[in-house]
Amino acid sequence: MVKKIRVLVAKPGLDGHDRGAKIVARALRDAGMEVVYTGLHQTAEQIVNTAIQEDVDVVGLSLLSGAHLTLFVDVARLLKEKDIHDVLIVGGGIIPQDDVPTLKKAGIAEVFGPGTPVDEIVSFIKKNVKR
């Protein structure tokens, strides 16, 4: 039996809009992945601790508030500090294209903007999860 890809979908910070995160979570589930959704208002520490406890393959971060350069980077840094190097980190939300290279340099594998087809997100995760 092939192990299902486990994905943590998280909403860091004070952003209270989670419709997109829920749509992505449902699409990942429908694609055969196991999905854990943290709910709103999570700290980077909470997200990392949940990722470790749930033994996920992917951390998907969703943010619309503009704090992605801090919060996404904090999650990536904390995972590295805890010696977690095999978790794929992806992000989504309202993120300016100019910020994407900084996020990728920090360890975010891909950034998906508004209107990205969910099949594209599913495909990226399936192709890039380390097994």
N, CA and C atoms as a LAMMPS dump frame, in Angstrom:
ITEM: TIMESTEP
0
ITEM: NUMBER OF ATOMS
393
ITEM: BOX BOUNDS ff ff ff
-5.0000000000000000e+02 5.0000000000000000e+02
-5.0000000000000000e+02 5.0000000000000000e+02
-5.0000000000000000e+02 5.0000000000000000e+02
ITEM: ATOMS id mol type element x y z
1 1 1 N 0.839 -1.19 0
2 1 2 C 0 0 0
3 1 3 C 0.881 1.25 0
4 2 1 N 0.57 2.189 -0.848
5 2 2 C 1.313 3.432 -0.951
6 2 3 C 0.82 4.408 0.123
7 3 1 N 1.767 4.991 0.827
8 3 2 C 1.419 5.969 1.868
9 3 3 C 0.863 7.23 1.212
10 4 1 N -0.265 7.7 1.74
11 4 2 C -0.852 8.934 1.226
12 4 3 C 0.01 10.127 1.613
13 5 1 N 0.03 11.122 0.756
14 5 2 C 0.704 12.381 1.069
15 5 3 C -0.098 13.08 2.154
16 6 1 N 0.592 13.513 3.214
17 6 2 C -0.055 14.222 4.325
18 6 3 C 0.284 15.703 4.214
19 7 1 N -0.758 16.528 4.204
20 7 2 C -0.604 17.964 4.026
21 7 3 C -1.202 18.712 5.212
22 8 1 N -0.45 19.652 5.73
23 8 2 C -0.961 20.575 6.742
24 8 3 C -1.283 21.887 6.034
25 9 1 N -2.53 22.314 6.088
26 9 2 C -2.942 23.607 5.546
27 9 3 C -3.097 24.55 6.734
28 10 1 N -2.359 25.653 6.705
29 10 2 C -2.305 26.533 7.87
30 10 3 C -2.537 27.991 7.489
31 11 1 N -3.153 28.7 8.413
32 11 2 C -3.422 30.138 8.271
33 11 3 C -2.632 30.885 9.347
34 12 1 N -1.409 31.316 9.018
35 12 2 C -0.61 32.024 10.022
36 12 3 C -1.079 33.462 10.235
37 13 1 N -0.819 33.961 11.422
38 13 2 C -1.069 35.372 11.7
39 13 3 C -2.519 35.698 11.94
40 14 1 N -2.825 36.961 11.728
41 14 2 C -4.146 37.485 12.07
42 14 3 C -5.136 37.487 10.914
43 15 1 N -4.726 36.964 9.78
44 15 2 C -5.603 36.894 8.608
45 15 3 C -6.821 36.033 8.933
46 16 1 N -8.006 36.584 8.774
47 16 2 C -9.229 35.867 9.109
48 16 3 C -9.978 35.326 7.912
49 17 1 N -9.365 35.335 6.748
50 17 2 C -10.04 34.882 5.534
51 17 3 C -9.522 33.499 5.159
52 18 1 N -10.381 32.496 5.237
53 18 2 C -9.898 31.138 4.992
54 18 3 C -10.643 30.387 3.889
55 19 1 N -11.428 31.09 3.109
56 19 2 C -12.173 30.406 2.045
57 19 3 C -11.224 29.704 1.069
58 20 1 N -10.196 30.408 0.623
59 20 2 C -9.237 29.82 -0.313
60 20 3 C -8.528 28.614 0.274
61 21 1 N -8.124 28.718 1.536
62 21 2 C -7.437 27.604 2.2
63 21 3 C -8.35 26.384 2.263
64 22 1 N -9.613 26.613 2.54
65 22 2 C -10.559 25.499 2.622
66 22 3 C -10.799 24.87 1.247
67 23 1 N -10.837 25.681 0.216
68 23 2 C -11.008 25.159 -1.148
69 23 3 C -9.808 24.298 -1.524
70 24 1 N -8.605 24.791 -1.228
71 24 2 C -7.392 24.027 -1.536
72 24 3 C -7.362 22.745 -0.706
73 25 1 N -7.697 22.834 0.569
74 25 2 C -7.7 21.648 1.426
75 25 3 C -8.648 20.584 0.868
76 26 1 N -9.808 20.997 0.443
77 26 2 C -10.782 20.053 -0.122
78 26 3 C -10.259 19.43 -1.418
79 27 1 N -9.628 20.238 -2.261
80 27 2 C -9.078 19.729 -3.524
81 27 3 C -7.967 18.714 -3.266
82 28 1 N -7.124 18.982 -2.279
83 28 2 C -6.055 18.043 -1.947
84 28 3 C -6.635 16.737 -1.414
85 29 1 N -7.648 16.854 -0.568
86 29 2 C -8.324 15.665 -0.041
87 29 3 C -8.947 14.865 -1.184
88 30 1 N -9.629 15.574 -2.079
89 30 2 C -10.278 14.901 -3.208
90 30 3 C -9.265 14.237 -4.136
91 31 1 N -8.016 14.727 -4.108
92 31 2 C -6.948 14.142 -4.921
93 31 3 C -6.279 12.966 -4.207
94 32 1 N -6.811 12.583 -3.038
95 32 2 C -6.316 11.409 -2.341
96 32 3 C -5.302 11.681 -1.24
97 33 1 N -5.099 12.931 -0.918
98 33 2 C -4.155 13.27 0.146
99 33 3 C -4.875 13.349 1.484
100 34 1 N -4.124 13.12 2.558
101 34 2 C -4.647 13.336 3.896
102 34 3 C -4.363 14.785 4.248
103 35 1 N -5.382 15.504 4.703
104 35 2 C -5.236 16.936 4.961
105 35 3 C -5.597 17.242 6.41
106 36 1 N -4.726 18.025 7.04
107 36 2 C -4.969 18.55 8.377
108 36 3 C -5.081 20.058 8.212
109 37 1 N -6.17 20.638 8.685
110 37 2 C -6.366 22.089 8.601
111 37 3 C -6.289 22.676 10.003
112 38 1 N -5.425 23.667 10.195
113 38 2 C -5.191 24.217 11.531
114 38 3 C -6.262 25.182 11.992
115 39 1 N -6.989 25.772 11.07
116 39 2 C -7.891 26.856 11.444
117 39 3 C -7.139 28.178 11.408
118 40 1 N -7.814 29.209 11.856
119 40 2 C -7.28 30.577 11.764
120 40 3 C -6.328 30.926 12.899
121 41 1 N -5.566 31.983 12.661
122 41 2 C -4.768 32.669 13.692
123 41 3 C -3.707 31.794 14.34
124 42 1 N -2.931 31.104 13.538
125 42 2 C -1.872 30.246 14.052
126 42 3 C -0.538 30.981 14.065
127 43 1 N 0.26 30.73 15.091
128 43 2 C 1.623 31.267 15.111
129 43 3 C 2.514 30.326 14.307
130 44 1 N 3.676 30.822 13.922
131 44 2 C 4.634 29.972 13.215
132 44 3 C 4.994 28.764 14.071
133 45 1 N 5.162 28.98 15.364
134 45 2 C 5.503 27.887 16.281
135 45 3 C 4.407 26.829 16.327
136 46 1 N 3.153 27.262 16.378
137 46 2 C 2.037 26.312 16.391
138 46 3 C 2.005 25.491 15.105
139 47 1 N 2.234 26.155 13.988
140 47 2 C 2.213 25.469 12.693
141 47 3 C 3.318 24.424 12.63
142 48 1 N 4.518 24.794 13.037
143 48 2 C 5.642 23.859 13
144 48 3 C 5.405 22.693 13.956
145 49 1 N 4.931 22.976 15.146
146 49 2 C 4.65 21.9 16.101
147 49 3 C 3.586 20.942 15.571
148 50 1 N 2.558 21.485 14.94
149 50 2 C 1.522 20.631 14.356
150 50 3 C 2.087 19.807 13.207
151 51 1 N 2.933 20.409 12.394
152 51 2 C 3.554 19.683 11.274
153 51 3 C 4.355 18.49 11.787
154 52 1 N 5.069 18.695 12.887
155 52 2 C 5.864 17.616 13.468
156 52 3 C 4.954 16.549 14.076
157 53 1 N 3.978 16.972 14.847
158 53 2 C 3.066 16.026 15.504
159 53 3 C 2.287 15.187 14.493
160 54 1 N 1.895 15.815 13.398
161 54 2 C 1.093 15.124 12.386
162 54 3 C 1.937 14.407 11.336
163 55 1 N 3.271 14.556 11.427
164 55 2 C 4.201 13.897 10.513
165 55 3 C 3.817 14.143 9.049
166 56 1 N 3.671 15.424 8.707
167 56 2 C 3.227 15.785 7.364
168 56 3 C 4.382 15.808 6.365
169 57 1 N 4.01 15.661 5.112
170 57 2 C 4.959 15.757 4.003
171 57 3 C 5.015 17.171 3.451
172 58 1 N 3.919 17.92 3.656
173 58 2 C 3.763 19.25 3.07
174 58 3 C 3.161 20.193 4.1
175 59 1 N 3.68 21.423 4.126
176 59 2 C 3.029 22.503 4.868
177 59 3 C 2.582 23.518 3.83
178 60 1 N 1.28 23.75 3.763
179 60 2 C 0.712 24.739 2.863
180 60 3 C 0.252 25.939 3.675
181 61 1 N 0.832 27.088 3.397
182 61 2 C 0.519 28.31 4.135
183 61 3 C -0.335 29.22 3.266
184 62 1 N -1.356 29.803 3.857
185 62 2 C -2.257 30.703 3.147
186 62 3 C -2.333 32.016 3.901
187 63 1 N -2.093 33.111 3.171
188 63 2 C -2.066 34.408 3.836
189 63 3 C -2.498 35.513 2.878
190 64 1 N -3.369 36.355 3.373
191 64 2 C -3.848 37.485 2.574
192 64 3 C -3.487 38.831 3.206
193 65 1 N -2.914 38.816 4.397
194 65 2 C -2.725 40.05 5.165
195 65 3 C -1.486 40.844 4.8
196 66 1 N -0.571 40.269 4.022
197 66 2 C 0.638 40.981 3.648
198 66 3 C 1.832 40.684 4.533
199 67 1 N 1.687 39.8 5.505
200 67 2 C 2.786 39.49 6.422
201 67 3 C 3.559 38.24 6.001
202 68 1 N 3.46 37.861 4.731
203 68 2 C 4.083 36.633 4.241
204 68 3 C 5.602 36.632 4.384
205 69 1 N 6.247 37.776 4.19
206 69 2 C 7.706 37.81 4.288
207 69 3 C 8.184 37.52 5.701
208 70 1 N 7.352 37.766 6.671
209 70 2 C 7.685 37.427 8.056
210 70 3 C 7.201 36.031 8.402
211 71 1 N 5.917 35.781 8.231
212 71 2 C 5.32 34.533 8.723
213 71 3 C 5.745 33.295 7.933
214 72 1 N 5.762 33.366 6.611
215 72 2 C 6.19 32.217 5.819
216 72 3 C 7.654 31.895 6.117
217 73 1 N 8.475 32.944 6.17
218 73 2 C 9.903 32.766 6.443
219 73 3 C 10.121 32.195 7.842
220 74 1 N 9.328 32.65 8.815
221 74 2 C 9.434 32.111 10.176
222 74 3 C 9.142 30.611 10.211
223 75 1 N 8.113 30.18 9.498
224 75 2 C 7.782 28.748 9.464
225 75 3 C 8.942 27.966 8.857
226 76 1 N 9.473 28.432 7.739
227 76 2 C 10.591 27.734 7.093
228 76 3 C 11.81 27.687 8.022
229 77 1 N 12.107 28.784 8.677
230 77 2 C 13.259 28.856 9.587
231 77 3 C 13.089 27.893 10.762
232 78 1 N 11.901 27.891 11.362
233 78 2 C 11.658 27.014 12.511
234 78 3 C 11.739 25.533 12.13
235 79 1 N 11.26 25.182 10.964
236 79 2 C 11.392 23.795 10.516
237 79 3 C 12.857 23.418 10.389
238 80 1 N 13.663 24.309 9.802
239 80 2 C 15.104 24.042 9.664
240 80 3 C 15.762 23.926 11.033
241 81 1 N 15.391 24.819 11.952
242 81 2 C 15.97 24.785 13.294
243 81 3 C 15.65 23.483 14.022
244 82 1 N 14.52 22.877 13.696
245 82 2 C 14.128 21.608 14.317
246 82 3 C 14.619 20.423 13.491
247 83 1 N 15.514 20.716 12.536
248 83 2 C 16.133 19.696 11.692
249 83 3 C 15.12 18.937 10.844
250 84 1 N 14.072 19.637 10.425
251 84 2 C 13.061 19.071 9.525
252 84 3 C 13.363 19.615 8.128
253 85 1 N 13.946 18.754 7.295
254 85 2 C 14.371 19.191 5.966
255 85 3 C 13.621 18.496 4.842
256 86 1 N 12.766 17.553 5.178
257 86 2 C 12.085 16.777 4.143
258 86 3 C 10.625 17.175 3.958
259 87 1 N 10.223 18.306 4.528
260 87 2 C 8.849 18.783 4.379
261 87 3 C 8.819 19.862 3.294
262 88 1 N 7.964 19.667 2.318
263 88 2 C 7.761 20.643 1.252
264 88 3 C 6.908 21.778 1.792
265 89 1 N 7.353 23.012 1.6
266 89 2 C 6.586 24.173 2.05
267 89 3 C 6.102 24.931 0.825
268 90 1 N 4.788 25.159 0.763
269 90 2 C 4.202 25.959 -0.311
270 90 3 C 3.36 27.059 0.33
271 91 1 N 3.173 28.115 -0.426
272 91 2 C 2.385 29.223 0.082
273 91 3 C 1.405 29.708 -0.958
274 92 1 N 0.401 30.411 -0.47
275 92 2 C -0.583 30.974 -1.373
276 92 3 C -1.243 32.176 -0.746
277 93 1 N -1.881 32.951 -1.604
278 93 2 C -2.58 34.144 -1.149
279 93 3 C -2.22 35.344 -1.998
280 94 1 N -2.428 36.511 -1.418
281 94 2 C -2.128 37.766 -2.109
282 94 3 C -0.661 38.089 -1.847
283 95 1 N 0.188 37.667 -2.765
284 95 2 C 1.627 37.818 -2.587
285 95 3 C 2.2 38.471 -3.844
286 96 1 N 2.804 39.65 -3.702
287 96 2 C 3.382 40.323 -4.864
288 96 3 C 4.48 39.479 -5.516
289 97 1 N 4.51 39.48 -6.828
290 97 2 C 5.519 38.717 -7.574
291 97 3 C 6.937 39.096 -7.141
292 98 1 N 7.146 40.355 -6.776
293 98 2 C 8.481 40.795 -6.353
294 98 3 C 8.947 40.097 -5.074
295 99 1 N 8.026 39.576 -4.282
296 99 2 C 8.37 38.904 -3.025
297 99 3 C 8.645 37.408 -3.201
298 100 1 N 8.263 36.854 -4.32
299 100 2 C 8.392 35.413 -4.535
300 100 3 C 9.857 34.946 -4.466
301 101 1 N 10.819 35.629 -5.102
302 101 2 C 12.209 35.164 -4.99
303 101 3 C 12.716 35.128 -3.549
304 102 1 N 12.328 36.093 -2.734
305 102 2 C 12.735 36.108 -1.323
306 102 3 C 12.154 34.911 -0.591
307 103 1 N 10.891 34.605 -0.86
308 103 2 C 10.249 33.462 -0.224
309 103 3 C 10.907 32.148 -0.655
310 104 1 N 11.211 32.032 -1.931
311 104 2 C 11.856 30.806 -2.423
312 104 3 C 13.252 30.644 -1.819
313 105 1 N 13.969 31.734 -1.697
314 105 2 C 15.303 31.691 -1.081
315 105 3 C 15.204 31.22 0.373
316 106 1 N 14.109 31.559 1.039
317 106 2 C 13.9 31.183 2.439
318 106 3 C 13.447 29.733 2.598
319 107 1 N 13.077 29.085 1.494
320 107 2 C 12.681 27.683 1.581
321 107 3 C 11.26 27.37 1.179
322 108 1 N 10.54 28.372 0.702
323 108 2 C 9.184 28.128 0.201
324 108 3 C 9.334 27.6 -1.225
325 109 1 N 8.891 26.381 -1.471
326 109 2 C 9.13 25.735 -2.764
327 109 3 C 8.361 26.398 -3.9
328 110 1 N 7.135 26.849 -3.625
329 110 2 C 6.309 27.473 -4.657
330 110 3 C 5.285 28.37 -3.993
331 111 1 N 4.886 29.397 -4.742
332 111 2 C 3.879 30.348 -4.273
333 111 3 C 2.772 30.392 -5.312
334 112 1 N 1.543 30.188 -4.846
335 112 2 C 0.377 30.157 -5.728
336 112 3 C -0.495 31.372 -5.442
337 113 1 N -0.781 32.119 -6.478
338 113 2 C -1.595 33.318 -6.323
339 113 3 C -3.067 33.056 -6.535
340 114 1 N -3.868 34.093 -6.359
341 114 2 C -5.313 33.972 -6.577
342 114 3 C -5.607 33.477 -7.996
343 115 1 N -6.56 32.593 -8.09
344 115 2 C -6.959 32.085 -9.398
345 115 3 C -6.151 30.907 -9.898
346 116 1 N -5.156 30.482 -9.138
347 116 2 C -4.388 29.303 -9.54
348 116 3 C -5.321 28.094 -9.541
349 117 1 N -5.372 27.363 -10.653
350 117 2 C -6.222 26.161 -10.667
351 117 3 C -5.748 25.165 -9.606
352 118 1 N -6.686 24.596 -8.876
353 118 2 C -6.31 23.664 -7.809
354 118 3 C -5.567 22.452 -8.372
355 119 1 N -5.852 22.06 -9.613
356 119 2 C -5.134 20.944 -10.228
357 119 3 C -3.636 21.245 -10.336
358 120 1 N -3.293 22.505 -10.524
359 120 2 C -1.886 22.91 -10.596
360 120 3 C -1.204 22.721 -9.236
361 121 1 N -1.914 23.05 -8.174
362 121 2 C -1.378 22.885 -6.819
363 121 3 C -1.208 21.4 -6.512
364 122 1 N -2.22 20.607 -6.812
365 122 2 C -2.172 19.159 -6.596
366 122 3 C -0.99 18.558 -7.354
367 123 1 N -0.85 18.931 -8.61
368 123 2 C 0.222 18.402 -9.449
369 123 3 C 1.594 18.779 -8.895
370 124 1 N 1.754 20.022 -8.482
371 124 2 C 3.035 20.467 -7.934
372 124 3 C 3.398 19.64 -6.698
373 125 1 N 2.446 19.455 -5.826
374 125 2 C 2.719 18.696 -4.599
375 125 3 C 3.078 17.254 -4.939
376 126 1 N 2.317 16.621 -5.791
377 126 2 C 2.604 15.23 -6.152
378 126 3 C 3.982 15.072 -6.779
379 127 1 N 4.401 16.034 -7.572
380 127 2 C 5.707 15.963 -8.246
381 127 3 C 6.873 16.262 -7.299
382 128 1 N 6.619 17.004 -6.232
383 128 2 C 7.727 17.516 -5.43
384 128 3 C 7.845 16.974 -4.011
385 129 1 N 6.893 16.16 -3.588
386 129 2 C 7.01 15.57 -2.249
387 129 3 C 8.139 14.547 -2.277
388 130 1 N 9.013 14.644 -1.284
389 130 2 C 10.127 13.69 -1.174
390 130 3 C 9.604 12.393 -0.589
391 131 1 N 9.86 11.293 -1.269
392 131 2 C 9.394 9.976 -0.82
393 131 3 C 10.566 9.052 -0.665
